[in-house]
Amino acid sequence: MKIAILGAGFTGLSAALKLAQAGHQVTVFESEPQVGGLAGGFKYPSWEWTLEKFYHHWFLSDKFVHNMARELHQQVLNITPETNIYIKSRILPIDSPASLLRFPYLSMVDKLRTSAVLAFLKLSSTEKPFEGKLALPWIKKWMGRGATKIIWDPLFEGKFGNLKNEVTLPWFWGRIKKRSKTLCYPEGGIAGFAQKIAGAVEKAGGKILLNSEVTSLRQKSNSLQLTAYGSKRSAVSGQLVFDKVIVTLPTPVFTKITPSLPKAYVKKISSIPHLTAQNLILVLEKPFLKGSYWLNINEPGFPFLLLAEHTNFMDPKHYGGDHILYIGNYLPDGHPYLKMSAKELLKIYDPFLKRINPSYQLSAVSCQLFTQPFAQPVITPSYLKNVPGMATPLKNVYLANMDMIYPWDRETNYAIELGEKVAEFVANKNF
């Protein structure tokens, strides 16, 4: 069978690998010049490793990504970096029971309540008991007003903005359940790991067409017709016919390129709200943070959600001695930052960066800006009834994207799991 896969992120790549290994004719279409999707990256000439456009790490419990790494003989590093919060002009740890008990801005009662609730969530084996509950009211009830005001409300506000009060408890459970102090990262970079999977797909007989954008998907008799256009470096142009198509693109892109989808179906799956991920990456001559890898911003009025100093996680020697700082944000459609250049955004961020590190100098950096629409689905109370399934109303057209990993947050691990699941699902459909 001829199978097209739209999108060469980790979902598309893992689906392509399983289907190609099973002997199917697989062609992957990717509009970007590289594979990896949100984990795609770049590399300066002086760097040994690639760097992701959007910060990434793995957890010890991410079994699907670790299984893929073992299958492809990918070496993985396990590191325990510092993760802290910035609050009241101080950088403080709060990632363990001991550090929480030392935290100066909560009463002892709130500290004990917060520790007990986090332990309860960590030990809970499923999200089922938490369904139907909103996250922030539940947190306020059980952890207390102080912990909610100081710790959790600023984080929800920073990530979800006006949607913060609509986020449900299963999402929060998933975030707590997954967290571990030890984090993992593949040697060479996650973008490099994506390239390794792509190489395995091609070795198994699959094709990966970069710079190739699919603009239309239509049914034609008993087959499916794609209209695809590529740049001068692409090997594809025009109309192509396949037996089955797997779409790993964001839901709004899927509905745009597939005009024959029923209106009711489009309305249902389009009702899930999404946020845009935006990262400004600074390449510095010196470290910005003193040891911290991850710094959540809990200070009111800051224009960004977090800082992640990648080279406090991975050794700067892999990046030519450069120090790399991610400045991360999630933004709604129409936010003014989405229209700004890297330099314009840095001018807004600069005074706040200097509050964290007074010796930081704007003139000492180079910067790159990356923006990805539809990167973060928001799990609201109506999410479960609207989340799409793999089968779509169009025969032999299947959907597998980040809207479907409930209750987890977007991660490489769940992208791989979803890719393997959709490959199995498609392979069992009348082959």
C-alpha positions in Angstrom: 0.0 0.0 0.0 1.1 3.6 -0.8 0.9 5.7 2.4 1.5 9.4 2.6 2.4 11.0 5.9 2.0 14.8 6.3 4.5 16.2 8.7 8.0 15.1 9.7 7.8 15.8 13.4 8.3 12.9 15.8 4.8 11.6 15.3 5.2 11.5 11.5 8.7 10.1 11.7 7.8 7.3 14.2 4.7 6.3 12.1 6.8 6.3 8.9 9.5 4.1 10.5 7.0 1.5 11.7 5.1 1.3 8.4 8.2 1.3 6.3 9.7 -1.5 8.4 6.5 -3.4 7.8 7.0 -3.2 4.0 4.7 -0.4 3.1 5.5 2.3 0.5 5.8 5.4 2.7 6.3 9.0 1.6 6.6 11.8 4.2 5.9 15.4 3.2 7.5 18.2 5.3 7.1 21.8 4.4 10.2 22.8 6.4 13.8 22.3 5.2 14.5 19.9 8.1 12.7 17.1 10.1 11.7 17.3 13.7 8.7 19.6 13.9 8.8 21.5 17.2 12.0 19.7 18.0 13.6 20.7 14.7 16.8 22.6 15.2 19.8 24.4 13.8 23.6 24.4 14.2 26.2 27.2 14.1 29.4 26.3 12.3 31.4 26.3 15.6 28.9 23.9 17.3 29.4 20.2 17.6 25.7 19.5 18.4 22.4 20.8 17.0 20.1 23.0 19.1 16.3 22.8 19.1 14.3 25.9 18.1 12.1 25.2 21.2 13.6 23.9 24.4 13.3 20.2 25.0 14.3 17.5 27.5 13.1 14.0 28.3 12.1 12.4 31.6 13.3 9.1 32.9 9.7 7.7 32.6 9.4 8.5 28.9 9.5 4.9 27.8 8.6 5.4 24.1 11.4 7.8 23.4 13.9 5.7 25.4 12.8 2.6 23.5 13.3 4.5 20.2 16.7 5.6 21.3 17.7 2.0 22.2 16.4 0.8 18.8 18.6 3.3 17.0 21.6 3.0 19.3 21.2 6.6 20.4 23.2 7.5 23.5 21.2 9.4 26.1 22.6 11.5 29.0 20.9 11.6 32.4 21.5 14.9 34.2 20.0 16.4 37.4 20.1 20.2 36.7 18.9 23.0 38.9 15.2 24.0 38.4 14.1 27.2 40.3 11.6 30.0 40.3 12.2 33.7 40.3 10.1 35.5 42.8 10.4 38.8 44.7 13.7 39.4 42.9 15.2 36.1 44.2 16.0 32.8 42.5 14.8 30.0 44.8 14.6 26.2 44.5 11.2 24.6 44.9 11.6 21.3 43.2 11.8 19.0 46.2 10.1 18.5 49.6 13.1 19.9 51.4 13.4 23.0 49.2 9.6 23.6 49.5 9.9 23.5 53.4 12.7 26.1 53.2 10.7 28.3 50.8 10.3 31.7 52.7 7.1 33.0 51.3 4.6 30.4 52.5 3.3 29.6 55.9 4.3 26.2 57.4 0.7 25.1 57.0 0.7 25.9 53.3 4.0 24.2 52.8 2.8 21.0 54.4 -0.5 21.1 52.5 1.3 21.7 49.2 3.8 18.9 49.8 1.0 16.5 50.7 -1.1 17.4 47.6 1.9 17.1 45.3 2.7 13.7 46.7 -0.9 12.6 46.3 -0.9 13.7 42.7 2.4 11.9 42.1 1.2 8.7 43.5 -2.2 8.8 41.7 -2.0 6.3 38.9 -4.6 7.8 36.6 -6.3 11.1 35.8 -9.8 9.6 36.0 -10.6 10.8 39.5 -9.7 14.4 38.5 -11.9 14.7 35.4 -14.6 17.3 35.4 -12.6 19.5 37.8 -10.9 22.8 37.1 -7.3 23.0 38.1 -6.9 26.4 39.9 -10.0 26.1 42.2 -8.9 22.6 43.2 -5.4 23.7 43.9 -6.7 26.6 46.0 -9.0 24.3 48.0 -6.4 21.7 48.8 -3.0 23.6 48.8 -4.3 26.9 50.2 -4.7 30.5 49.1 -1.1 31.3 49.8 0.4 28.6 47.7 -2.0 29.3 44.9 -1.3 33.1 44.9 2.5 32.8 45.2 3.3 29.7 43.1 0.5 28.3 40.9 -1.6 31.3 39.8 1.4 33.1 38.3 2.5 30.0 36.4 -1.0 29.4 35.0 -1.3 33.1 34.1 2.1 33.1 32.4 1.3 30.0 30.3 -2.5 30.3 29.6 -3.3 33.9 30.0 -7.0 34.6 29.8 -7.6 30.8 29.6 -6.0 30.0 33.0 -9.3 29.5 34.7 -10.5 27.0 32.1 -7.6 24.6 32.4 -8.8 21.3 33.9 -7.2 19.3 36.7 -6.1 16.3 34.5 -3.6 18.5 32.7 -2.1 19.6 36.0 -2.0 16.0 37.3 -0.1 15.0 34.1 2.5 17.7 34.7 3.1 16.7 38.3 3.0 12.9 37.5 5.7 13.2 34.9 8.2 15.4 36.6 11.5 14.0 37.8 14.6 15.8 39.1 16.7 13.8 36.7 16.3 14.9 33.0 17.5 13.2 29.9 18.9 14.4 26.6 20.3 12.6 23.6 23.9 13.1 22.6 24.1 15.4 19.6 20.8 17.0 20.3 17.1 16.1 19.9 17.1 17.6 16.4 20.0 15.3 15.6 18.0 12.4 17.0 15.1 13.3 14.6 17.6 13.2 11.7 18.7 9.7 12.9 15.0 8.5 12.8 14.7 10.0 9.3 17.7 8.1 8.2 16.2 4.8 9.6 13.0 5.6 7.6 14.9 5.9 4.4 17.0 2.8 5.2 13.7 0.9 5.5 12.7 2.1 2.1 10.6 5.2 3.0 10.9 8.6 1.3 11.1 11.9 3.1 10.4 15.0 1.0 11.6 18.2 2.6 10.5 21.7 1.5 7.3 20.0 0.3 4.0 21.6 1.4 0.7 19.7 0.9 -1.9 22.3 0.0 -4.9 20.0 -0.7 -6.1 16.6 0.3 -9.1 15.1 -1.6 -10.8 11.8 -2.2 -10.6 10.6 -5.8 -12.5 7.3 -6.6 -10.9 4.7 -4.3 -7.7 6.7 -3.7 -6.6 10.0 -2.2 -5.1 12.8 -4.1 -2.6 15.3 -2.7 -1.6 18.6 -4.2 1.9 19.4 -3.1 4.4 22.1 -4.0 8.0 22.4 -3.2 10.9 24.8 -3.4 13.6 24.5 -5.9 15.3 22.0 -3.6 12.2 19.8 -3.4 11.7 16.7 -5.5 7.9 17.1 -5.6 5.3 19.3 -7.4 1.8 18.8 -8.5 -0.7 16.0 -7.8 0.1 12.6 -6.3 -2.1 9.6 -5.5 -2.0 7.4 -2.4 -4.0 4.6 -0.8 -3.9 6.1 2.7 -2.9 9.4 4.3 -1.8 10.1 7.8 -2.0 13.7 8.8 0.2 14.8 11.7 -0.3 18.5 11.2 -2.1 20.8 13.6 -5.9 20.5 13.5 -6.4 24.0 12.0 -4.0 23.1 9.1 -5.7 19.8 8.5 -9.1 21.4 8.2 -7.8 24.1 5.9 -6.2 21.6 3.3 -9.1 19.2 3.4 -12.2 21.1 2.2 -14.5 18.1 1.9 -14.6 17.4 5.6 -18.1 17.7 7.0 -18.9 21.0 8.6 -20.0 19.5 11.9 -16.8 17.5 12.2 -14.7 20.6 11.5 -16.6 22.7 14.0 -16.1 20.0 16.7 -12.4 19.5 16.3 -11.7 23.2 15.8 -13.3 24.1 19.1 -10.1 23.2 21.0 -8.2 26.4 21.8 -4.5 26.6 21.0 -1.6 28.9 22.0 1.4 29.9 19.9 4.9 28.9 21.3 7.5 31.7 20.9 11.1 31.3 21.9 13.8 34.0 21.7 17.2 32.3 21.9 20.2 34.3 23.1 23.7 33.1 22.4 26.0 34.6 25.1 29.7 34.8 25.8 29.1 34.2 29.5 26.5 32.3 31.5 23.3 34.2 32.3 22.1 32.2 35.3 24.3 30.9 38.0 23.7 27.3 37.7 20.0 27.2 37.0 18.8 25.3 33.9 15.1 26.0 34.3 13.7 29.2 35.8 10.0 29.8 36.1 9.0 33.4 36.4 6.6 34.0 39.3 7.2 37.7 39.4 4.2 39.8 38.3 4.6 42.0 35.2 7.3 40.1 33.4 6.8 39.8 29.7 7.9 36.1 29.4 7.1 32.8 31.2 10.4 31.2 31.7 14.1 31.1 31.1 15.9 27.8 30.2 19.7 28.0 30.0 20.5 25.0 27.9 24.2 25.2 28.6 23.5 24.8 32.3 22.0 21.4 31.3 24.4 20.4 28.5 28.1 21.3 28.5 28.9 24.5 26.6 31.8 22.7 24.9 29.3 21.1 22.5 28.3 24.6 21.4 31.8 26.0 20.8 31.9 27.5 24.3 28.8 29.6 23.7 26.1 29.9 26.4 22.6 29.5 25.2 19.5 31.0 26.9 15.9 30.3 25.8 13.3 32.9 26.7 10.0 31.1 26.4 6.4 32.3 26.0 3.0 31.0 25.0 0.8 33.5 23.3 -2.8 33.8 22.0 -3.7 34.7 18.4 -3.2 38.4 17.8 -0.7 39.1 20.6 1.5 42.0 19.6 4.7 40.0 20.3 3.8 37.7 17.3 4.4 40.6 14.9 7.8 41.6 16.3 11.3 40.8 15.2 13.9 39.3 17.4 15.5 42.6 18.1 12.2 44.3 18.8 11.3 41.6 21.3 14.7 41.7 23.0 14.3 45.4 23.6 11.1 44.7 25.6 12.7 41.8 27.4 16.0 43.5 28.1 15.1 45.5 31.3 13.6 42.4 32.9 16.6 40.3 32.0 18.7 42.9 33.7 16.6 42.6 36.9 17.5 38.9 37.0 21.2 39.4 36.0 22.3 43.1 36.4 25.6 42.4 34.7 23.8 41.2 31.5 24.5 43.5 28.6 22.3 43.7 25.5 25.3 44.3 23.3 26.9 41.1 24.3 24.4 38.7 22.6 23.2 37.5 19.3 19.6 36.3 19.1 17.2 34.2 17.0 13.4 34.2 17.2 11.2 31.1 16.6 7.4 31.1 16.6 5.1 28.0 16.2 1.3 28.4 15.9 -1.0 25.8 17.4 1.8 24.4 19.5 -0.1 24.1 22.8 -3.6 22.7 23.0 -5.5 23.9 26.1 -7.4 21.2 28.0 -10.7 22.9 28.9 -13.8 21.2 30.3 -15.1 20.5 26.8 -11.9 19.0 25.6 -12.7 15.3 25.9 -15.9 15.5 23.9 -14.2 17.4 21.1 -10.8 15.8 20.8 -10.5 14.0 17.5 -10.0 10.3 16.9 -7.5 8.8 14.5 -10.2 7.8 12.0 -11.7 10.8 10.2 -14.9 11.1 8.1 -12.9 10.7 5.0 -12.1 7.0 4.2 -8.5 6.1 4.5 -7.6 9.5 6.0 -6.2 9.4 9.5 -5.3 12.1 12.0 -2.6 12.0 14.7 -1.5 15.3 16.3 -0.8 16.9 19.7 -4.5 17.4 20.4 -4.8 13.7 20.9 -2.3 13.0 23.8 -4.7 13.8 26.6 -4.0 14.3 29.5 -0.4 14.8 28.9 1.4 18.0 27.8 3.2 18.1 24.4 6.4 16.0 24.6 8.6 14.1 22.2 7.7 10.9 24.1 4.0 11.2 23.4 4.6 12.2 19.8 6.5 8.9 19.3 3.8 7.0 21.1 1.1 8.5 19.0 3.0 7.8 15.8 3.4 4.2 16.7 -0.3 3.9 17.6 -1.5 5.5 14.4 0.9 3.2 12.4 -0.6 0.2 14.0 -4.2 1.5 13.6 -3.7 2.2 9.9 -1.9 -1.1 9.3 -4.8 -3.0 10.7 -7.3 -1.3 8.5 -8.0 -3.7 5.7 -4.4 -4.3 4.5 
